[in-house]
Amino acid sequence: MKISQEDGILIKNLCLLKRYGVQRLFRELPDKGLKIESIDSLLKRIRKMGTIVRQQRSGRPRSACSSGGSRAQSGQPAKKAQISF
């Protein structure tokens, strides 16, 4: 289950201000339906970056997606699309 923005802010505040850990947060927020793994990954992100939002350009690069189909699997480079006006 994805953690909502409000839940993320609540978890961040409890973690930073009251020094709650994963188990304590899991016990304090039973009605939210959160998983221990999702709380743990959010706390790791808070400790590493200090924020709950995803950093810009931190996902998969656009160049990783190919439209070559069988060429991408065979190891040959995909042809570039030509645009004509």
C-alpha positions in Angstrom: 0.0 0.0 0.0 1.3 3.4 -0.9 1.8 5.8 2.0 -0.2 9.0 1.6 1.3 12.5 1.9 -0.3 13.1 5.3 0.8 9.8 6.7 4.3 10.5 5.4 4.5 13.8 7.1 3.1 12.3 10.4 5.7 9.5 10.2 8.5 12.0 9.5 7.6 14.2 12.4 7.3 11.2 14.8 10.6 9.9 13.6 12.5 13.1 13.8 10.9 14.7 16.9 10.1 11.7 19.1 12.8 9.3 17.7 10.2 6.6 16.9 11.5 3.5 15.1 9.8 1.2 12.7 8.2 -1.1 15.2 6.9 1.8 17.4 5.4 3.5 14.4 3.8 0.3 13.3 2.2 -0.1 16.7 1.1 3.5 17.0 -0.6 3.6 13.6 -2.5 0.3 13.3 -5.6 1.8 11.6 -3.5 3.2 8.7 -3.0 -0.3 7.3 0.7 0.3 6.6 3.3 -2.5 6.1 6.5 -2.6 8.1 8.6 -2.7 4.9 7.0 0.5 3.6 7.5 2.3 6.9 11.1 1.1 7.0 11.9 2.3 3.4 10.3 5.7 4.2 12.4 6.0 7.3 15.6 5.2 5.3 14.7 7.9 2.8 14.1 10.4 5.6 17.4 9.6 7.2 19.3 9.7 4.0 17.8 12.8 2.3 15.7 14.5 5.1 12.5 14.5 3.0 9.7 12.2 2.1 9.3 13.3 -1.5 11.1 11.7 -4.4 14.1 13.5 -5.7 13.7 14.9 -9.2 15.2 12.7 -12.0 15.7 9.8 -9.6 13.7 7.3 -11.6 14.6 5.1 -14.5 16.3 7.1 -17.3 14.3 7.7 -20.5 17.1 6.3 -22.6 16.6 2.9 -20.9 13.2 2.5 -22.6 13.6 1.2 -26.1 11.0 0.9 -28.8 13.1 -1.5 -30.9 11.2 -4.6 -29.9 13.2 -7.6 -31.1 16.2 -5.5 -31.8 16.5 -4.5 -28.2 16.5 -8.2 -27.2 19.0 -9.3 -29.9 21.6 -6.8 -28.8 21.4 -4.6 -31.9 20.9 -0.9 -31.3 17.4 0.4 -32.1 16.9 2.8 -35.0 16.3 6.4 -34.3 13.0 7.8 -35.4 13.2 10.3 -38.1 10.9 13.3 -38.0 10.0 15.1 -41.2 8.1 18.3 -41.6 
